[in-house]
Amino acid sequence: MTLFSETLKKQIDQCGMTVYQLAKISCVDRTIIQKSMTGDRIPNQEAIQKLRKALKLSPKEEAVFLEHYEMTKMGESLFLQRKNTLQFLNAIGHTYQVVDEIKALPVKTLEFEENSMRDVECFNSALQVQKLVQIMIEEVVFRLEEKQMMIYLPFEFYFFYDLLKQYFLDEHNQFEILNVFPISKECDGVGMQVNSLSALETILPFLMTKKSGYYPYVYYDHDHHQDLALIFPYYFITENKVAVIAADFKRALLYEHETVISAYKEAFSTLKKRCRLLTSKCSQRISYAGELAIMNRRTAFFEPLPCLDKFCSRVQIEKLVISDCEQRETVIEFIHQFYRQYADSDRKRRCYFSIKSLRQLAETGSLINFPAPVVRPLDKHETVAYFVLLLEELEVVEAQLFAIRENVLKQEGAFELNLIESSDVLIRFYHREKALLNSVLIDERNISQMIIDFFEFLPDSKWICTTKEIKDEIKGLITGLQASKNEEMFC
C-alpha cells in the first residue's frame, strides 16, 4: 500500500461506489483502479483527472488527493524536498519584506542588576529562560565593551532569534555574532533533509542589510544526536556569562565563574574550527567586477522580470537612469556591462520568472530589479515594447523561459536567485526606496543540489504555466495598456 492507494480507497469507500461503477463513470479501466488501490500501479495524469472528477471531491479532499498522488509518484522524500525548496523560494521575498518593516527596540526593555549574581543560577520555566537570554543580549548591546556573542542554539528557539534580529537590524547597534549550527547531508542520493533550507531562511534577515558582523558557521549533523542526549545541549556565551539551555528551552543554568566561562569559550572555539562559513556577502569578499564574473557563470536563475538583458540596450539604459543620479555615468556603465554579458553570451540559461511581477510592471511601470532612486519607471510605450520582446522570445523554439504560477510563487520582494554552475547559489536583493543592492553567496553543495534539482523538476511540473498561458497573459496586459488613453509615465 502507498499513501495514494490508501487515499484512493478511502475516497471510493466514502462515495459509496464499487470499483466497477467508478470505472464506468470515469472511463478509467477497472484493472488500473484496482491495482492503484493496492499500490501495485500509479495511474497517469489523464486517469487521475478522470478519477478526480468522478469521485466529486471537495476542494480540500482534491488537494489531499493530488498531493498524495504526486508524493507517491515522486517518492515521499523527494516530494518533501521539492516542496520545501518552493517554500524557501517564497520565504526569501517574504523575509525581505519583513526585514524592512522590523523596528528595533530603541532602548533596553529590562533593567540590569548592578549586583553580581551567584556563580550558578537556575531557571525553570520558558518565561524565565526568555528573560535570561533577553538580559544577556541587551547587556551586550547596551553595556559591554566587547560586543560579541557566541551562539550554539537551534533555530526552533524562535524567541531568541526574533529578538536578536530586532537588535541586529537597528543601524545604531553594532555587535558581532558567531553562530554555529548543524546542517544536513544528502540521504542516499534520493532526497535530502530540509533543515539546511530552514536554517538558511532564519539567517537571511541578518544577511540582507549592508551591515556586517553576523557569521554563520556550519557543520554536518552526523554527531548532532549525541548533543541532544545531554541535559543542557545548547549554550549562549557573552564576555562574562554563559547560559546553558535545555532542549525544550524551559530550563537553563547561568554561570558567571571565570573558569566555567573560559572552558565554554574554548569548547566553542574548538567546535568553530571544524566548521565553515555557510554564506558570504559579496561586498565583503569580491568586487562588483568579480560579481559580474560570477554571474556570468550562472546556469539557471529566478528573476522577477525576464529578458532584461535583451531589453536593456545602452540607449535604453541611458534613457532610464535618472538625470540627477549620483555618479550617473558609472551607474550606466555598470548596468550596461551587467546585461551585455548575457546578451553577448551563447551559453544557454534556464530562466524562471514571476507572473505577478509582469502584472506589477503593467500597473506601475516599475522595474523592480532596480532601486527607485536610480531608474525611473517605464512609460506605457516602453512597457508595451518590453512585453512585445517577451512574446518574440517565447516564439523561439529553444527559449528557456518558464513562468511560475502566481498561486505557487507568492512574489513579495525583489530578489534574484542564481545557480552558479553546480556548486554555488547567489541571492541578490533589491530595495527600491533605499537604493540597496545586496548579494549573498551560499557555498554549500547540498543546498545547491536541492535548488538545482528543483529548477530541473519545474519545467514539467504543474507549478509552471504553459507557453500559451504566458502568451495570453502578456497579450492581455498589452491590450490593457493600449486601451488606456493616459500616455503619461506611471507615477
DRENDO-1510 file (C-alpha; in Angstrom, 1 decimal, always signed):
<recs>
REC; n; res; u; v; w
REC; 1; MET; +0.0; +0.0; +0.0 .
REC; 2; THR; +1.1; +3.6; -0.7 .
REC; 3; LEU; -0.2; +6.9; +0.6 .
REC; 4; PHE; -2.1; +7.5; -2.6 .
REC; 5; SER; -3.6; +4.0; -2.7 .
REC; 6; GLU; -4.9; +4.5; +0.8 .
REC; 7; THR; -6.4; +7.8; -0.1 .
REC; 8; LEU; -8.0; +6.4; -3.3 .
REC; 9; LYS; -9.5; +3.5; -1.4 .
REC; 10; LYS; -10.8; +5.9; +1.3 .
REC; 11; GLN; -12.5; +8.2; -1.3 .
REC; 12; ILE; -14.1; +5.3; -3.2 .
REC; 13; ASP; -15.5; +3.9; +0.1 .
REC; 14; GLN; -16.8; +7.3; +1.1 .
REC; 15; CYS; -18.6; +7.9; -2.2 .
REC; 16; GLY; -20.4; +4.6; -2.0 .
REC; 17; MET; -19.4; +3.3; -5.4 .
REC; 18; THR; -18.0; +0.0; -6.4 .
REC; 19; VAL; -14.8; -0.2; -8.5 .
REC; 20; TYR; -16.9; -1.3; -11.4 .
REC; 21; GLN; -19.2; +1.7; -11.1 .
REC; 22; LEU; -16.3; +4.1; -10.8 .
REC; 23; ALA; -14.6; +2.6; -13.8 .
REC; 24; LYS; -17.8; +3.1; -15.8 .
REC; 25; ILE; -18.3; +6.7; -14.7 .
REC; 26; SER; -14.7; +7.8; -15.0 .
REC; 27; CYS; -13.9; +5.8; -18.2 .
REC; 28; VAL; -10.7; +4.5; -16.4 .
REC; 29; ASP; -10.0; +0.8; -16.8 .
REC; 30; ARG; -11.2; -1.2; -13.8 .
REC; 31; THR; -7.8; -3.1; -13.6 .
REC; 32; ILE; -6.0; +0.3; -13.4 .
REC; 33; ILE; -8.2; +1.3; -10.5 .
REC; 34; GLN; -7.8; -2.0; -8.7 .
REC; 35; LYS; -4.0; -2.0; -9.0 .
REC; 36; SER; -3.9; +1.6; -7.9 .
REC; 37; MET; -5.9; +0.7; -4.8 .
REC; 38; THR; -3.4; -2.0; -3.8 .
REC; 39; GLY; -0.3; +0.2; -4.6 .
REC; 40; ASP; +0.8; -2.1; -7.5 .
REC; 41; ARG; +0.4; +0.7; -10.0 .
REC; 42; ILE; +0.5; +4.5; -10.3 .
REC; 43; PRO; -2.1; +5.9; -12.8 .
REC; 44; ASN; -1.1; +8.5; -15.3 .
REC; 45; GLN; -2.1; +12.1; -15.1 .
REC; 46; GLU; -5.0; +11.7; -17.5 .
REC; 47; ALA; -6.5; +8.9; -15.4 .
REC; 48; ILE; -6.0; +11.0; -12.2 .
REC; 49; GLN; -8.0; +13.8; -13.7 .
REC; 50; LYS; -10.9; +11.5; -14.7 .
REC; 51; LEU; -10.9; +9.9; -11.2 .
REC; 52; ARG; -10.8; +13.3; -9.5 .
REC; 53; LYS; -14.0; +14.4; -11.4 .
REC; 54; ALA; -15.8; +11.1; -11.0 .
REC; 55; LEU; -15.2; +11.0; -7.2 .
REC; 56; LYS; -16.7; +14.6; -6.9 .
REC; 57; LEU; -14.1; +15.6; -4.3 .
REC; 58; SER; -14.4; +18.8; -2.2 .
REC; 59; PRO; -11.6; +21.3; -2.7 .
REC; 60; LYS; -9.9; +20.2; +0.4 .
REC; 61; GLU; -10.2; +16.5; -0.5 .
REC; 62; GLU; -9.0; +17.2; -4.0 .
REC; 63; ALA; -5.9; +19.0; -2.7 .
REC; 64; VAL; -5.0; +16.0; -0.5 .
REC; 65; PHE; -5.8; +13.5; -3.3 .
REC; 66; LEU; -3.5; +15.3; -5.8 .
REC; 67; GLU; -0.7; +15.8; -3.2 .
REC; 68; HIS; -0.7; +12.2; -2.2 .
REC; 69; TYR; -0.6; +11.2; -5.9 .
REC; 70; GLU; +2.4; +13.5; -6.5 .
REC; 71; MET; +4.1; +12.2; -3.3 .
REC; 72; THR; +3.6; +8.6; -4.3 .
REC; 73; LYS; +4.7; +9.2; -7.9 .
REC; 74; MET; +7.8; +11.1; -7.0 .
REC; 75; GLY; +8.7; +9.4; -3.7 .
REC; 76; GLU; +7.9; +11.0; -0.3 .
REC; 77; SER; +11.5; +12.1; +0.4 .
REC; 78; LEU; +12.0; +13.9; -2.9 .
REC; 79; PHE; +8.5; +15.3; -2.9 .
REC; 80; LEU; +9.1; +16.9; +0.5 .
REC; 81; GLN; +12.5; +18.2; -0.6 .
REC; 82; ARG; +11.0; +20.0; -3.6 .
REC; 83; LYS; +8.0; +21.3; -1.6 .
REC; 84; ASN; +10.4; +22.8; +1.0 .
REC; 85; THR; +12.6; +24.3; -1.7 .
REC; 86; LEU; +9.5; +26.1; -3.1 .
REC; 87; GLN; +8.7; +27.3; +0.5 .
REC; 88; PHE; +12.2; +28.6; +0.7 .
REC; 89; LEU; +11.9; +30.5; -2.5 .
REC; 90; ASN; +8.7; +32.1; -1.2 .
REC; 91; ALA; +10.3; +32.8; +2.1 .
REC; 92; ILE; +13.1; +34.8; +0.5 .
REC; 93; GLY; +10.8; +37.6; -0.8 .
REC; 94; HIS; +8.6; +37.5; +2.3 .
REC; 95; THR; +11.5; +37.7; +4.7 .
REC; 96; TYR; +13.0; +40.6; +2.9 .
REC; 97; GLN; +9.7; +42.5; +3.3 .
REC; 98; VAL; +9.7; +41.7; +7.0 .
REC; 99; VAL; +13.3; +42.9; +7.4 .
REC; 100; ASP; +12.2; +46.3; +6.0 .
REC; 101; GLU; +9.3; +46.5; +8.5 .
REC; 102; ILE; +11.2; +45.5; +11.6 .
REC; 103; LYS; +11.7; +48.3; +14.0 .
REC; 104; ALA; +14.4; +47.5; +16.6 .
REC; 105; LEU; +13.8; +48.4; +20.2 .
REC; 106; PRO; +15.3; +51.9; +20.7 .
REC; 107; VAL; +16.1; +51.4; +24.4 .
REC; 108; LYS; +16.7; +48.4; +26.6 .
REC; 109; THR; +13.5; +46.8; +27.9 .
REC; 110; LEU; +14.8; +45.2; +31.0 .
REC; 111; GLU; +16.7; +46.7; +33.9 .
REC; 112; PHE; +20.1; +45.2; +34.7 .
REC; 113; GLU; +21.0; +44.2; +38.2 .
REC; 114; GLU; +24.0; +46.1; +39.5 .
REC; 115; ASN; +25.0; +43.4; +42.0 .
REC; 116; SER; +26.6; +40.2; +40.7 .
REC; 117; MET; +24.6; +37.1; +40.7 .
REC; 118; ARG; +25.7; +33.8; +42.3 .
REC; 119; ASP; +28.2; +31.7; +40.3 .
REC; 120; VAL; +25.4; +29.4; +39.2 .
REC; 121; GLU; +21.7; +30.3; +38.9 .
REC; 122; CYS; +18.8; +28.0; +37.8 .
REC; 123; PHE; +15.8; +29.0; +35.6 .
REC; 124; ASN; +12.9; +26.6; +35.5 .
REC; 125; SER; +10.3; +28.0; +33.1 .
REC; 126; ALA; +10.1; +29.2; +29.5 .
REC; 127; LEU; +9.4; +32.7; +30.7 .
REC; 128; GLN; +12.4; +32.8; +32.9 .
REC; 129; VAL; +14.7; +31.4; +30.2 .
REC; 130; GLN; +13.4; +34.0; +27.8 .
REC; 131; LYS; +14.0; +36.8; +30.3 .
REC; 132; LEU; +17.5; +35.5; +30.9 .
REC; 133; VAL; +18.6; +35.5; +27.2 .
REC; 134; GLN; +17.0; +38.9; +26.7 .
REC; 135; ILE; +19.0; +40.3; +29.6 .
REC; 136; MET; +22.2; +38.8; +28.2 .
REC; 137; ILE; +21.6; +40.1; +24.7 .
REC; 138; GLU; +20.8; +43.6; +25.9 .
REC; 139; GLU; +23.8; +43.6; +28.2 .
REC; 140; VAL; +26.0; +43.1; +25.1 .
REC; 141; VAL; +24.1; +45.6; +23.0 .
REC; 142; PHE; +23.9; +48.4; +25.6 .
REC; 143; ARG; +26.7; +47.8; +28.2 .
REC; 144; LEU; +29.6; +45.5; +27.3 .
REC; 145; GLU; +32.7; +47.0; +25.6 .
REC; 146; GLU; +33.4; +43.6; +23.9 .
REC; 147; LYS; +30.3; +43.4; +21.8 .
REC; 148; GLN; +30.4; +39.7; +20.8 .
REC; 149; MET; +28.0; +36.8; +21.2 .
REC; 150; MET; +28.9; +33.1; +20.7 .
REC; 151; ILE; +25.8; +31.1; +19.9 .
REC; 152; TYR; +25.1; +27.4; +19.8 .
REC; 153; LEU; +21.3; +27.4; +19.8 .
REC; 154; PRO; +18.8; +25.8; +17.3 .
REC; 155; PHE; +16.5; +27.9; +15.2 .
REC; 156; GLU; +13.5; +26.4; +16.9 .
REC; 157; PHE; +14.2; +28.8; +19.8 .
REC; 158; TYR; +12.1; +31.5; +17.9 .
REC; 159; PHE; +12.1; +34.0; +20.8 .
REC; 160; PHE; +15.8; +34.2; +20.8 .
REC; 161; TYR; +16.4; +34.7; +17.1 .
REC; 162; ASP; +13.4; +37.1; +16.7 .
REC; 163; LEU; +14.8; +39.3; +19.5 .
REC; 164; LEU; +18.4; +39.1; +18.1 .
REC; 165; LYS; +17.1; +40.2; +14.7 .
REC; 166; GLN; +15.5; +43.3; +16.2 .
REC; 167; TYR; +18.7; +44.5; +17.8 .
REC; 168; PHE; +21.0; +43.5; +14.9 .
REC; 169; LEU; +18.9; +45.2; +12.2 .
REC; 170; ASP; +18.9; +48.5; +14.1 .
REC; 171; GLU; +21.6; +50.5; +12.3 .
REC; 172; HIS; +22.7; +52.1; +15.6 .
REC; 173; ASN; +23.6; +48.8; +17.2 .
REC; 174; GLN; +27.0; +47.3; +16.3 .
REC; 175; PHE; +28.0; +43.9; +17.7 .
REC; 176; GLU; +29.4; +40.6; +16.4 .
REC; 177; ILE; +27.5; +37.3; +16.3 .
REC; 178; LEU; +29.3; +34.0; +15.9 .
REC; 179; ASN; +26.6; +31.4; +15.2 .
REC; 180; VAL; +27.4; +27.7; +15.0 .
REC; 181; PHE; +24.7; +25.2; +13.9 .
REC; 182; PRO; +24.4; +21.8; +12.1 .
REC; 183; ILE; +23.0; +21.2; +8.6 .
REC; 184; SER; +22.2; +18.0; +6.8 .
REC; 185; LYS; +23.9; +16.0; +4.2 .
REC; 186; GLU; +22.0; +14.2; +1.5 .
REC; 187; CYS; +20.2; +10.9; +2.3 .
REC; 188; ASP; +21.1; +8.0; -0.1 .
REC; 189; GLY; +21.2; +10.4; -3.0 .
REC; 190; VAL; +17.3; +10.4; -3.3 .
REC; 191; GLY; +16.0; +13.2; -1.1 .
REC; 192; MET; +17.7; +15.5; +1.3 .
REC; 193; GLN; +17.0; +16.7; +4.8 .
REC; 194; VAL; +15.4; +20.1; +4.6 .
REC; 195; ASN; +16.7; +21.6; +7.8 .
REC; 196; SER; +19.5; +23.2; +5.8 .
REC; 197; LEU; +17.0; +25.4; +3.9 .
REC; 198; SER; +15.1; +26.1; +7.2 .
REC; 199; ALA; +18.4; +27.3; +8.7 .
REC; 200; LEU; +19.0; +29.5; +5.7 .
REC; 201; GLU; +15.6; +31.0; +6.0 .
REC; 202; THR; +16.3; +32.0; +9.6 .
REC; 203; ILE; +19.6; +33.7; +9.0 .
REC; 204; LEU; +18.7; +35.5; +5.7 .
REC; 205; PRO; +17.4; +38.6; +7.6 .
REC; 206; PHE; +20.9; +39.0; +9.2 .
REC; 207; LEU; +22.4; +38.9; +5.7 .
REC; 208; MET; +20.0; +41.2; +3.9 .
REC; 209; THR; +21.3; +44.5; +5.1 .
REC; 210; LYS; +24.6; +46.3; +4.4 .
REC; 211; LYS; +25.7; +45.6; +8.0 .
REC; 212; SER; +28.4; +43.1; +8.7 .
REC; 213; GLY; +29.0; +41.2; +11.9 .
REC; 214; TYR; +26.9; +38.1; +11.5 .
REC; 215; TYR; +28.9; +34.9; +10.8 .
REC; 216; PRO; +27.0; +31.6; +10.3 .
REC; 217; TYR; +29.3; +28.6; +10.8 .
REC; 218; VAL; +28.0; +25.2; +9.9 .
REC; 219; TYR; +29.0; +21.5; +10.4 .
REC; 220; TYR; +27.3; +18.3; +9.2 .
REC; 221; ASP; +24.9; +16.8; +11.8 .
REC; 222; HIS; +26.1; +13.2; +11.9 .
REC; 223; ASP; +27.1; +13.7; +15.6 .
REC; 224; HIS; +24.2; +16.0; +16.5 .
REC; 225; HIS; +22.1; +13.3; +18.2 .
REC; 226; GLN; +24.9; +13.0; +20.8 .
REC; 227; ASP; +24.5; +16.6; +21.7 .
REC; 228; LEU; +20.7; +16.2; +22.2 .
REC; 229; ALA; +21.4; +13.4; +24.7 .
REC; 230; LEU; +22.8; +16.0; +27.1 .
REC; 231; ILE; +20.6; +17.5; +29.7 .
REC; 232; PHE; +21.6; +21.0; +28.6 .
REC; 233; PRO; +22.8; +20.6; +24.9 .
REC; 234; TYR; +22.8; +24.3; +23.9 .
REC; 235; TYR; +24.6; +27.4; +25.1 .
REC; 236; PHE; +24.9; +31.1; +24.7 .
REC; 237; ILE; +28.2; +32.9; +25.6 .
REC; 238; THR; +28.9; +36.6; +26.2 .
REC; 239; GLU; +32.1; +38.2; +27.7 .
REC; 240; ASN; +31.2; +37.5; +31.3 .
REC; 241; LYS; +28.3; +35.0; +31.2 .
REC; 242; VAL; +27.4; +31.5; +29.9 .
REC; 243; ALA; +23.8; +30.3; +29.7 .
REC; 244; VAL; +23.4; +26.5; +29.1 .
REC; 245; ILE; +19.9; +25.7; +27.9 .
REC; 246; ALA; +17.8; +22.6; +27.8 .
REC; 247; ALA; +16.4; +21.2; +24.5 .
REC; 248; ASP; +12.8; +22.3; +25.4 .
REC; 249; PHE; +14.0; +25.9; +26.2 .
REC; 250; LYS; +12.2; +25.7; +29.5 .
REC; 251; ARG; +15.3; +25.2; +31.8 .
REC; 252; ALA; +18.6; +26.9; +31.9 .
REC; 253; LEU; +21.7; +27.4; +34.1 .
REC; 254; LEU; +23.6; +30.7; +34.2 .
REC; 255; TYR; +27.3; +30.6; +35.0 .
REC; 256; GLU; +29.4; +33.7; +35.9 .
REC; 257; HIS; +32.5; +32.0; +37.1 .
REC; 258; GLU; +35.6; +32.8; +35.0 .
REC; 259; THR; +36.8; +29.2; +34.9 .
REC; 260; VAL; +33.5; +28.0; +33.5 .
REC; 261; ILE; +33.2; +30.8; +31.0 .
REC; 262; SER; +36.7; +30.1; +29.8 .
REC; 263; ALA; +36.0; +26.4; +29.4 .
REC; 264; TYR; +32.9; +27.1; +27.3 .
REC; 265; LYS; +34.7; +29.7; +25.1 .
REC; 266; GLU; +37.5; +27.1; +24.5 .
REC; 267; ALA; +34.9; +24.5; +23.6 .
REC; 268; PHE; +33.1; +26.9; +21.2 .
REC; 269; SER; +36.5; +27.8; +19.6 .
REC; 270; THR; +37.2; +24.1; +19.1 .
REC; 271; LEU; +33.8; +23.5; +17.5 .
REC; 272; LYS; +34.2; +26.5; +15.2 .
REC; 273; LYS; +37.5; +25.2; +13.9 .
REC; 274; ARG; +35.7; +22.2; +12.3 .
REC; 275; CYS; +33.0; +24.4; +10.8 .
REC; 276; ARG; +32.9; +26.5; +7.7 .
REC; 277; LEU; +31.1; +29.7; +6.8 .
REC; 278; LEU; +27.8; +29.0; +5.1 .
REC; 279; THR; +27.4; +32.3; +3.4 .
REC; 280; SER; +29.5; +35.3; +2.4 .
REC; 281; LYS; +28.4; +38.8; +1.5 .
REC; 282; CYS; +29.8; +39.6; -1.9 .
REC; 283; SER; +30.6; +43.2; -0.9 .
REC; 284; GLN; +33.0; +41.7; +1.7 .
REC; 285; ARG; +34.5; +39.1; -0.5 .
REC; 286; ILE; +34.7; +40.3; -4.1 .
REC; 287; SER; +34.4; +43.5; -6.1 .
REC; 288; TYR; +31.5; +44.2; -8.3 .
REC; 289; ALA; +33.6; +43.3; -11.3 .
REC; 290; GLY; +34.2; +39.9; -9.6 .
REC; 291; GLU; +30.5; +39.5; -9.0 .
REC; 292; LEU; +29.9; +40.1; -12.7 .
REC; 293; ALA; +32.3; +37.3; -13.5 .
REC; 294; ILE; +30.5; +35.0; -11.1 .
REC; 295; MET; +27.1; +35.9; -12.5 .
REC; 296; ASN; +28.3; +35.1; -16.0 .
REC; 297; ARG; +28.7; +31.5; -14.9 .
REC; 298; ARG; +25.1; +31.1; -13.8 .
REC; 299; THR; +23.3; +28.2; -15.4 .
REC; 300; ALA; +19.7; +28.7; -14.1 .
REC; 301; PHE; +18.1; +31.5; -12.3 .
REC; 302; PHE; +14.9; +33.1; -11.0 .
REC; 303; GLU; +14.4; +36.8; -11.6 .
REC; 304; PRO; +11.1; +38.7; -11.3 .
REC; 305; LEU; +11.2; +40.1; -14.8 .
REC; 306; PRO; +12.8; +38.0; -17.6 .
REC; 307; CYS; +14.9; +39.1; -20.6 .
REC; 308; LEU; +16.0; +42.4; -19.2 .
REC; 309; ASP; +19.4; +41.6; -20.8 .
REC; 310; LYS; +17.7; +41.9; -24.3 .
REC; 311; PHE; +15.6; +45.0; -23.3 .
REC; 312; CYS; +18.4; +47.0; -21.6 .
REC; 313; SER; +20.4; +48.2; -24.5 .
REC; 314; ARG; +22.9; +51.0; -23.9 .
REC; 315; VAL; +20.5; +53.5; -25.4 .
REC; 316; GLN; +17.6; +52.3; -23.2 .
REC; 317; ILE; +19.7; +52.3; -20.1 .
REC; 318; GLU; +20.8; +55.9; -20.7 .
REC; 319; LYS; +17.1; +56.8; -21.1 .
REC; 320; LEU; +16.1; +55.0; -17.9 .
REC; 321; VAL; +18.8; +56.2; -15.4 .
REC; 322; ILE; +17.5; +59.4; -13.8 .
REC; 323; SER; +19.3; +62.6; -14.7 .
REC; 324; ASP; +20.3; +63.5; -11.1 .
REC; 325; CYS; +21.5; +60.0; -10.2 .
REC; 326; GLU; +24.8; +60.2; -8.2 .
REC; 327; GLN; +27.7; +59.1; -10.4 .
REC; 328; ARG; +25.3; +58.6; -13.3 .
REC; 329; GLU; +27.9; +57.6; -15.9 .
REC; 330; THR; +29.4; +54.9; -13.7 .
REC; 331; VAL; +25.9; +53.5; -12.9 .
REC; 332; ILE; +25.1; +53.4; -16.6 .
REC; 333; GLU; +28.3; +51.7; -17.5 .
REC; 334; PHE; +27.8; +49.1; -14.7 .
REC; 335; ILE; +24.2; +48.3; -15.7 .
REC; 336; HIS; +25.3; +48.1; -19.4 .
REC; 337; GLN; +28.2; +45.7; -18.6 .
REC; 338; PHE; +25.9; +43.6; -16.4 .
REC; 339; TYR; +23.3; +42.9; -19.1 .
REC; 340; ARG; +25.6; +42.9; -22.1 .
REC; 341; GLN; +27.4; +39.8; -20.7 .
REC; 342; TYR; +24.2; +37.8; -21.1 .
REC; 343; ALA; +23.1; +39.3; -24.4 .
REC; 344; ASP; +26.5; +38.6; -25.9 .
REC; 345; SER; +26.9; +35.1; -24.4 .
REC; 346; ASP; +26.0; +31.9; -26.3 .
REC; 347; ARG; +25.5; +30.0; -23.1 .
REC; 348; LYS; +22.0; +28.5; -22.6 .
REC; 349; ARG; +20.5; +29.5; -19.4 .
REC; 350; ARG; +17.1; +28.5; -17.9 .
REC; 351; CYS; +15.1; +31.4; -16.7 .
REC; 352; TYR; +12.2; +31.3; -14.3 .
REC; 353; PHE; +10.1; +34.4; -13.6 .
REC; 354; SER; +7.0; +35.7; -11.8 .
REC; 355; ILE; +3.7; +36.3; -13.5 .
REC; 356; LYS; +2.8; +38.7; -10.6 .
REC; 357; SER; +5.9; +40.8; -11.4 .
REC; 358; LEU; +4.7; +41.2; -15.1 .
REC; 359; ARG; +1.3; +42.5; -13.8 .
REC; 360; GLN; +3.0; +44.9; -11.4 .
REC; 361; LEU; +5.1; +46.2; -14.3 .
REC; 362; ALA; +1.9; +46.8; -16.4 .
REC; 363; GLU; +0.3; +48.6; -13.4 .
REC; 364; THR; +3.2; +50.8; -12.2 .
REC; 365; GLY; +5.9; +50.7; -14.9 .
REC; 366; SER; +8.3; +49.8; -12.1 .
REC; 367; LEU; +11.4; +47.8; -12.9 .
REC; 368; ILE; +11.7; +46.1; -9.6 .
REC; 369; ASN; +15.2; +44.8; -10.3 .
REC; 370; PHE; +16.5; +48.4; -9.9 .
REC; 371; PRO; +16.4; +50.8; -7.0 .
REC; 372; ALA; +13.9; +53.6; -7.4 .
REC; 373; PRO; +16.4; +56.5; -7.0 .
REC; 374; VAL; +18.4; +55.1; -9.8 .
REC; 375; VAL; +16.0; +54.1; -12.6 .
REC; 376; ARG; +12.7; +55.8; -13.5 .
REC; 377; PRO; +9.6; +53.8; -14.3 .
REC; 378; LEU; +8.9; +52.7; -17.8 .
REC; 379; ASP; +6.2; +54.7; -19.7 .
REC; 380; LYS; +3.4; +52.8; -21.4 .
REC; 381; HIS; +5.1; +52.7; -24.8 .
REC; 382; GLU; +8.3; +51.2; -23.2 .
REC; 383; THR; +6.3; +48.7; -21.2 .
REC; 384; VAL; +4.4; +47.5; -24.4 .
REC; 385; ALA; +7.8; +47.3; -26.2 .
REC; 386; TYR; +9.1; +45.1; -23.4 .
REC; 387; PHE; +6.1; +42.8; -23.5 .
REC; 388; VAL; +6.4; +42.5; -27.3 .
REC; 389; LEU; +10.0; +41.5; -26.8 .
REC; 390; LEU; +8.9; +38.8; -24.4 .
REC; 391; LEU; +6.4; +37.5; -26.9 .
REC; 392; GLU; +9.1; +37.3; -29.5 .
REC; 393; GLU; +11.4; +35.3; -27.2 .
REC; 394; LEU; +8.6; +32.9; -26.4 .
REC; 395; GLU; +8.3; +32.2; -30.2 .
REC; 396; VAL; +11.9; +30.9; -30.2 .
REC; 397; VAL; +11.8; +27.1; -30.1 .
REC; 398; GLU; +14.7; +26.6; -27.8 .
REC; 399; ALA; +13.7; +29.5; -25.5 .
REC; 400; GLN; +14.2; +28.5; -21.8 .
REC; 401; LEU; +11.6; +30.9; -20.3 .
REC; 402; PHE; +9.3; +29.5; -17.6 .
REC; 403; ALA; +6.7; +31.4; -15.6 .
REC; 404; ILE; +5.9; +30.1; -12.2 .
REC; 405; ARG; +2.2; +30.2; -11.4 .
REC; 406; GLU; +1.1; +33.0; -9.2 .
REC; 407; ASN; -0.5; +30.8; -6.6 .
REC; 408; VAL; +2.7; +28.8; -6.4 .
REC; 409; LEU; +5.3; +31.6; -6.2 .
REC; 410; LYS; +3.9; +34.3; -3.9 .
REC; 411; GLN; +6.3; +37.0; -5.0 .
REC; 412; GLU; +6.7; +39.6; -2.2 .
REC; 413; GLY; +10.0; +41.2; -2.8 .
REC; 414; ALA; +12.5; +42.0; -5.4 .
REC; 415; PHE; +15.2; +39.3; -5.4 .
REC; 416; GLU; +17.1; +37.0; -7.8 .
REC; 417; LEU; +18.3; +33.5; -7.1 .
REC; 418; ASN; +21.1; +32.3; -9.3 .
REC; 419; LEU; +22.7; +28.9; -9.7 .
REC; 420; ILE; +26.4; +29.3; -10.4 .
REC; 421; GLU; +27.4; +26.3; -12.3 .
REC; 422; SER; +26.9; +23.3; -10.0 .
REC; 423; SER; +28.3; +24.4; -6.6 .
REC; 424; ASP; +27.1; +27.8; -5.5 .
REC; 425; VAL; +23.9; +29.8; -5.1 .
REC; 426; LEU; +23.9; +33.6; -5.4 .
REC; 427; ILE; +21.0; +35.6; -4.0 .
REC; 428; ARG; +20.7; +39.2; -4.9 .
REC; 429; PHE; +18.2; +41.5; -3.0 .
REC; 430; TYR; +16.9; +44.9; -4.2 .
REC; 431; HIS; +15.4; +47.6; -2.1 .
REC; 432; ARG; +13.9; +50.3; -4.3 .
REC; 433; GLU; +13.4; +53.1; -1.8 .
REC; 434; LYS; +16.9; +52.8; -0.2 .
REC; 435; ALA; +18.7; +52.1; -3.5 .
REC; 436; LEU; +20.1; +48.9; -1.8 .
REC; 437; LEU; +21.6; +46.1; -3.8 .
REC; 438; ASN; +23.0; +43.3; -1.6 .
REC; 439; SER; +24.3; +39.9; -2.7 .
REC; 440; VAL; +24.9; +36.8; -0.6 .
REC; 441; LEU; +26.9; +33.8; -1.9 .
REC; 442; ILE; +25.9; +30.4; -0.5 .
REC; 443; ASP; +28.8; +28.0; -0.9 .
REC; 444; GLU; +27.3; +24.7; +0.2 .
REC; 445; ARG; +27.0; +21.8; -2.2 .
REC; 446; ASN; +23.9; +20.1; -0.6 .
REC; 447; ILE; +21.8; +23.3; -0.7 .
REC; 448; SER; +22.9; +23.9; -4.2 .
REC; 449; GLN; +21.9; +20.4; -5.2 .
REC; 450; MET; +18.4; +20.9; -3.8 .
REC; 451; ILE; +17.9; +24.1; -5.7 .
REC; 452; ILE; +19.4; +22.5; -8.9 .
REC; 453; ASP; +17.0; +19.6; -8.6 .
REC; 454; PHE; +14.1; +21.9; -8.0 .
REC; 455; PHE; +14.8; +24.0; -11.1 .
REC; 456; GLU; +15.3; +20.9; -13.3 .
REC; 457; PHE; +12.0; +19.5; -12.0 .
REC; 458; LEU; +10.0; +22.7; -12.6 .
REC; 459; PRO; +9.6; +22.7; -16.4 .
REC; 460; ASP; +7.5; +19.5; -16.5 .
REC; 461; SER; +5.6; +20.3; -13.3 .
REC; 462; LYS; +2.1; +21.6; -12.7 .
REC; 463; TRP; +3.7; +24.7; -11.0 .
REC; 464; ILE; +4.7; +26.1; -14.4 .
REC; 465; CYS; +2.4; +28.0; -16.8 .
REC; 466; THR; +2.2; +26.6; -20.3 .
REC; 467; THR; +3.7; +28.8; -23.1 .
REC; 468; LYS; +0.1; +29.5; -24.3 .
REC; 469; GLU; -0.9; +30.7; -20.9 .
REC; 470; ILE; +2.1; +33.0; -20.7 .
REC; 471; LYS; +1.4; +34.4; -24.2 .
REC; 472; ASP; -2.3; +35.0; -23.4 .
REC; 473; GLU; -1.3; +36.8; -20.1 .
REC; 474; ILE; +1.2; +39.1; -21.9 .
REC; 475; LYS; -1.3; +39.8; -24.8 .
REC; 476; GLY; -3.9; +40.7; -22.2 .
REC; 477; LEU; -1.5; +43.2; -20.5 .
REC; 478; ILE; -0.6; +44.7; -23.8 .
REC; 479; THR; -4.3; +45.1; -24.8 .
REC; 480; GLY; -5.0; +46.8; -21.4 .
REC; 481; LEU; -2.1; +49.2; -21.8 .
REC; 482; GLN; -3.0; +50.1; -25.4 .
REC; 483; ALA; -6.6; +50.7; -24.4 .
REC; 484; SER; -5.5; +53.3; -21.8 .
REC; 485; LYS; -5.7; +56.9; -23.1 .
REC; 486; ASN; -3.3; +58.2; -20.5 .
REC; 487; GLU; +0.0; +58.3; -22.2 .
REC; 488; GLU; +1.9; +59.9; -19.3 .
REC; 489; MET; +4.6; +58.0; -17.4 .
REC; 490; PHE; +3.5; +55.9; -14.5 .
REC; 491; CYS; +3.6; +57.5; -11.1 .
</recs>
